[in-house]
Amino acid sequence: MPKMHKAILHVVGKYDEHFYCVIPQWSLRHAVGFKIASVPEKYRNKIKTDFVFIADVNISEDDINKIEFKGFKVAPKPDPNDGLA
């Protein structure tokens, strides 16, 4: 089993039965597709462009076709008062 790391998934589109996202920790230039069915049902209707998830991803994989996802969670909204902005 590949080593999984927490990663940000920034949804950039939807086509047929797939969502496409950019994973900044993996590549800023390539969108990675994953099946809508792989996302917990409670999130599926909420997902649109610019939606952000946190998930476990095998970001050390070089082949885009071998990227795997699990443990989807909705990323918290940025806090403008947390001193990080």
Secondary structure, DSSP 4 states (H G I P E B T S, - for coil): -PPPEEEEEEEEEEETTEEEEEETTTEEEEEEEEEGGGS-HHHHTT--TT-EEEEEE-TT---GGG--EEEEEEPPPP-TTSS--
